[in-house]
């Protein structure tokens, strides 16, 4: 992994650019997923991680979209997850996740999450074959349905459902653009009450002060290193720095 340091340097540069934009416009964001685990456990990138992740609350993300400088852009090539990229090097990106409000009703929560998971199924380019018979049949049906509609239409439906409670006063939120396995995890809105800067590779970057609750809910004991055989890049981004 000789080139992972090169990749980390490129990702760090992009994170610094994003932080500069957000600081200039008083926009709150947080390092997210493996990147916030790295911030807490390693004071920087997880040594073998080959991507960077951040999360905005929906209102903050809307503000961010309005002030992105001309030399940067938001790319949506990765299905429902959007990415922040520099136009000078669009292969290097930061994955952007969004916290959306969700109903206080557990029944309505489950219905909304089910709908989003179903739309995710229609957006995928292949049938899931490792989730048993039920999973195979369910994803096959969604795959067929998905072929009937354009990607733009499906993404618009996804956005409408994800932001169903955007203007409602609720006590809970969820990571609406996340992986199938995480999208159903409902979090108390108190986790985003406050934000702080932490040392990340020698650079102060922002995290939500409720990171511990979020990380334990999503990942369990996040301070424990995974088995050695699992300590490897998994996103395929090293190919962009093989130079």
N, C-alpha and C positions, 0 to 999 in steps of 0.2 A: 504493500500500500504506500509505495514511495510518493505517489502523487496526492495522497489524501491531505497532506499539509498544504499543498498548492490549492486544492479545492477549498479547504477551510479558510485560507487567506482570502480567496475570492468571495466566499459566502460572508465572511466577516466584513469585508468592504461594503457589500450590499446591505448588510444589517446596519452598518454605520450610516449609510445614506438614508435608509428608511427612518432611523432614529432621528437624524437631523431634520428631515421633513416633519416628522411628528412633533418634535420639540418646538420647531418654529411656529407651528399652528396649534399648539396645546392639545394634541390628540393622544389619547391613551391607547397603548397597545401592550401586549405581553409576549415574551418568548413563550413557546408552547411545545407540547409533546416532547420529543427527544431533546430538543434544544433547551427547554427549561430544566429537564433532568440534568443535562450537561452543565448548565449554569450552577445548579445546586450541588451536584456530586463532583464535578470536575473543574468548576470555575471557568468553564468554556465548553467547547465541543466535546461530546462523547468521542473518545479517540478514534473509533471506527465508524462514526456516523458520517453519512455522505449527503445530508441535506440540512436545511434550516427551516424552522416553522415558527410562525407567530399567530396570534389571535387578536382580533378586535371585537369589542361589543358592536352590535350592528350600527348604532348611531355614530360611533367613532369611525367605523369603516366607511360610512357614507361621507363623512367629513374628509377622510383621507382621499377618497376617489376624486374629490373636487380640487385637490391641491397638488396632485402628482406632477412634478416638473416634466417638461416636454421630452427630456432624454430618458425617461422611464415610462413603463406602461404596465398595465395589468393584463396578463395572458390567461385564457381559460381553456387551454388545450388539454388539460388533465381532467376531463369530465367536469364534475361539480366543484372541484377545488381550484380556486384561482391562484395566480402566482404573480409576484412582483419581480420584474426583470428590468435590467438596463438594456436599452436599445443597442448598446455597443457590444453586448454579449448575451444574447437571449437564451443561451444554453444553461447559464447559471441563474438560479432563481430561488426565491423564498416562497414556500407554500403558505398561503393565507387561509386561516380558519376564522369562523365568525361565531360569536355567541349570540343566539337569538332568544327572545322571551318565549316561554312556553306556559301553557295553562297551569293553574293550580290543581286542576282536576286530573287524577291519575288516569281516568278513562280517556279523557281528551288528549292527555299526553301520549298514551299508547296509540291512539288513532292517528295522531299527527306523525309520530315516528314511523308507524307502519306505512303510511302514505309516502313518506320520504324514502324509506327503504325500497318500496315498490318502484318508485321513479328511478332510484339508483339502478335497480335491476333492468329497467328499460333502456338505460343509458349505456350499459356494459356491452362490449363487443363480442362476448362469448358466454356460453352457459357454464354455470358453476358445477363442477363434477365431483367435488370432494366434501359435499355436505349431506350425503345420504340420499335416499330415494326421494323423500319429500323435497329436499333442497333442490335436487336436480329437476323435478317436475315443476316446482314453483318458479325457478329461474328460467326454465325453458319457456313457460307461458309468458313471463315478463319479457324475455328476449323477443318472442314473436310479436307481442304487442308493440314493443319498442320500434320494430321495423316499420310500423305504420305511421310514425310521426318523425318530424325533423328533430335534430339535436337542439336547435334553438327553441322550438316549441316546448320540448321536455325540460330544458333548463329554465324557461319562463315559468312553467308549472311548479318546478322545484322551488324557485325563488318565492312564488306566491304562497306556497304552503309553508316554507321555512319562516316567512315573515308574517304569518297569520296573526301573531300577537304583538307585532312591532309597536303598536301604539296603545297597548293595554298595560295596565299596572299589575304585573304578576310578581310572584315571589321566587320564581325559578327560571333558569335558562338552560340551554343545551348547545353543544357544538354542532350546529346544523349542517355544516359542510364536511363532516368527518367521515371516517371509515364506517362501514356497516356495523362493526363490532362496538364502536364507541358512540354512535349517534343516539342510542337509547339511554345513555347515562344522563340523568337529570340532576342538575347542580343547584344549590341555593344561590340566589343572586348576591348574597353577602360576600361571596368569594371575589367579586369585582368592586367591592366598596372602595378599596384603596390600592395604589400601585407604588412600587419603589424601584430604584435603580440598583442593580447588582453588578459585580465585577464579572465580565465575560471576556475572556482572553485579553484582560487588561483594559477593556473598554466598558464604561457604564451603560448598560442596557436595561430596559424596563421589564419588570415581571409583576403579575398581580400578587398581592399579599396573601391571597387565599390559595396559593399554589399547592400547599401541603394537602389540603382537602381534595383538590382536583386530582393531584398525582396519585394519592392513595386510592381514590375511587377508580381511576382509569388503569393504574399499573400495579397496585399493591405496594410492596416494599421496594420503592424506586431507588433507595440507596444501596441496594444489594446488586452487585454485578451479575449479569447473566452468565451462564456457562461459557467457557472459553470457545466452544464450537459455534456459539451464537454471536460472538463478538466479531462481526464482519459487516461490511457495507451491504445494504439491501435495496437501494433505490436506483442503482445503475448510473449514478452521476459521475463516477470516476472516469468514464469514457470521454468526458468533455475536457479532461486535463491531461490526457495522454499525449503530451507534446514534447 
